[in-house]
């Protein structure tokens, strides 16, 4: 998926991850891997308005909406077969489909959203209209009325809503004004880079896991990992770079802590765009993406 944001190349990330050895890496950890065919989001373009079209304040909402519905159905089928869904983005608008399906199939899911951004905008509040900044906002209980969904996303009404106490943010550092208001109003647990500086990543991850699992130590967890949570020095090939992010080791610790909980039930990694850096930067970011995936899928130092 590339239509949730303005840059060319975000849809190339999944193929690069696979070409650089993701499957054998997962197999070496004991996973049996079934590689689903890529969803060709471009198929939804032919009979749709031009890419610049804005519907109710959301750019490309018909394409994003139809594509993410397709993804939701595939994720539902994966979970119903008893398999672990590992979703490779693409831009973060894909989470509209993946998280909707996970909420339906795993009603008690807890969500850890690792990102520089809250992605809690709505079509009316978004400064840019880009839908990669809206998946949490469109799915969150008490944020957007179904009647106000952008065109193409009406199907969201058929899926459960995300409760404010069922998500924890880690690594925020670029949050829009309206998003701040929603976080405060709904009491959403959010750990910014300031919190990580103050408490250390170890304490922050312990607090995040405690918040989600305090009433149920075995609660299943979904991880949504945006590569832009990592500082651009280590992850330059991404679309919405913000300085002052997670260090290389902090980024890995987040993944390792979630794997160590034993509760991870689904995961996605998004916003890797090799076209937004030179060859060395693209290679470094793809390599980091592979390492993060294998870390949250169970790879350990010893």
N, C-alpha and C positions, 0 to 999 in steps of 0.2 A: 504494500500500500504506500502510495506517495502523495495521494490527493488530500491528505489532512494537513499538509504544510506546503510552503511555496517552492521548495528546492527540488531539483532533479537528482535522482540517484538513491533516495532512501529505500527504494524497492530492490536495490542490488545487494543489500546487507545479508539477507538470508542465504542467497546462493554462495556468497563468499565464505560465510561461516561453514557451509557444507563442503565447499571445495577445499577448504583448508583443514578438513579432517574431523569435523564434529562427530560424525557417526562412529568412526573407530575409537575416538576419545570416550564417548559414552559407553560403547561396548566394553572397553577396557575397565570400566567401573562396574560392570555386571548388568548393565541395562540391555534388554532386547529392544532394538529400535525398528519401528515401522515408520518409514519416511512417507508421509502423505504428500501427494502432488501439491505444488504451489497453487495458491488461489490466484488466478490471473485477473486482477482487478481492472486491467485495461479493457476487459470484455464489457464492462459496464459503461464504457465511455461512448460507444458508437451511437446509441439511441438516446443520449442524454444531452442537456444543454452544454455550452462551452465550459471549459475548466474554470473560467473566471466567474461563473454564475454564483450569485449569493442568494440563499434562501433563508429568509427570516434571520439574517445576520450570520449565517454559517456558510462558508465557502464550500462548494462541491458536495453539498449534503446529500444529494440524490445518489451520487457515486459512492460516497463513503457509507451512506446508510444501507444501500443494497449489498455492497461488498462485505460490510461487517455482519449483516444478517446471515450471509452465506457462511462466514467464519463461525458465527454462533452455532449454526447447525452442525458444523464439522466438530467443534469442540464438544457439543452435547453428545454426539455419537461416540466420540473418543472416550469420554467419561463413562457413558453407559456400557461400553465394552470392558470397563474396568482398567483402562489404560491411563497413564499419566500424560496429560497434554502439555507439551513444551512448544510454545508458539514463538516463531521468529518474525519480528517486524523488519522492515516497514516502519512507518511512523506510528506514534502512540495512539492515533485514532482507532487502530485495530482493537484496542482494549474495550471499545464500546461493544464489540461482538464477543470477544473472549470472556470478559468479566460478566456480561449478561448471562452467558451460558453457564458459567461456573456458579453464579448466584442461584440459578435455577436447579442445577444438579446437586449442589452442595450448599444447602440453605444456611448452614452454620459456619460458612467460610469466614476466615479473618484475612484481611488484605494488607500486605506490606508494600507500599508504593515508594520506590526508591527513585528520586527524581529531583532535579533542580527546580522544577515547576510543580504546582499543585494540580494542574489540569482540571480545575474545578470551575472553569468559566462556563457561561451559558451563551447562547447566540446573542442575547441582549447585553451581556456584560463584557464580552470578549473585545479587546482593543483591535485585534487583527482579523477576527472571523475564522481563523484557522482551527479546524476541528481536532487537531492533535492536542489542543489545549482544553478540550471539553469532555472527554469520556467520563471522568468522575462526576462532573457537574450534571451530565445528562442522566446518569444512573443513580445519583445520590437522592435518598429520600428527603423531601422537603426543600429541594432546590428548584427543579423545573417541573411545572405541570405538564402532564402528558399532552394536553391540548396545545402547548407551546413548543413541542418538539419540532426541530427543523424538518422540512420536507424530506422524505426518504427514511426517516428514523421513527416513524409512527409505530413500527413493530416493537419498540422498546416497551410499549404498554403491556405486552404479553409476558414480560419477564419481571421477576422480583426486583425491588429497589434495594440499594446498598444502604444499610443503616450507618449513621454517623459514627457510632462507637465500634464499628467493625472494620475500620481502616486506620492505619498508622502511616504517616509520612516520615521518610528519613532522607535527609540531605537537602531540604528546601533552601533556596537562596534567591529566587527570583519569583516573587508572588505578587500578582496584581491586586489592586485595591479592593475590588469586589470579592476576590477570593479570600483575602484576609478577613473581610466582614463575615463571610460564610463560615470560615473555620472557627471564628470566635463565637458566632451565634449558635452553631450546632455543637460546639465543644469537641471538635475533631482533634484527636491526638496528633500533634505535628512536631517533629524534631528538625530544627533548622541546622545549618552549619554552625551557627552560634552555639546551639546546644551541644553539638559534637565537640566544638572547641572547649566548651566549659566542662563537660562531663567525660569526654572521651568516647570513642566509638563503642567500646565494650559495654560501658554503662548504658549508653543510648539503646543499643540492641537488646540488652536485658530488659530495660524499661518497656521497649516496644513489644517484646514477646510477652512480658508480664501483663501488659494492658490487654492484649488479645486473648491470652490463654489463662487469665487469672481464675475464671470460673470453670474452665474445661482444659486441663493440661494436655489433652489429646486433640484439641480443636484443629481441624485441617486449615492450612494456610495457602494463600495464593500470593506469589511474588510477581510484581510488575516492575521490571528493572529497566529504566531509561539510561542509556549509556551517557547521557549528558549530566547525570548525577556526579560523574567523575570529572575531576579537573581537566580542562582542555590540554594541559601539558601531557597528560597520559592518554586522553581520548580526544584527539583533535578532529576526527572525522565524524562530526555530528552537526546537526543543523542549528541548534539554539544554544550556542556555547556561552557559558557564564563562568568567569574566573572564580577561583576560591572554592572549588568543589572537593569531593572526596579524593584523598590520596590513593595511590595504587594499593597500598596495604589496607586502608580503610574500606575501599571498595570490595576487596576480597574478604575482609572480616565480616561485612554485612552478609555476603553469600554464605560464608562458612558458619556463621551463627544460625542462620535459618536452616541450613542443612543439619546442623547439630541438634536442632530442636526435635528432629524426627517427624515433624508435622507437615512438611511441604507436600502439597497435593497437586499443585499446578504452577506453571511459571511461564513468563514471557520476557523477552529482551528486545528492545526497540531502539529506533533512531540512530542506527549505525549507517552513515552515509559516506562511502569512500570517495565520492566526487567532490567533497568539501575540504579535502586536504591533499597534500602532495603524496607521492607513492609511499614514502616512509611513514607518514602519519596515518594513512589508510591501513597499511600493514600492521602498525602498532595497535590501532583501534580494533581491527579484526582479531588480532591475537589476544587482546584484552577481553574482548567479548567471548572468545572461546574459553579463556581461563575462568571467567566469571561463571559461565554456564556449567563448566565441569566442577567448579567449587560448590555451587548450590545444588548440583546433582550428586554430590557426595565425595568428591576428591578431597583428600586431606594431606597435610604435609608429612605426617607419619601414619 
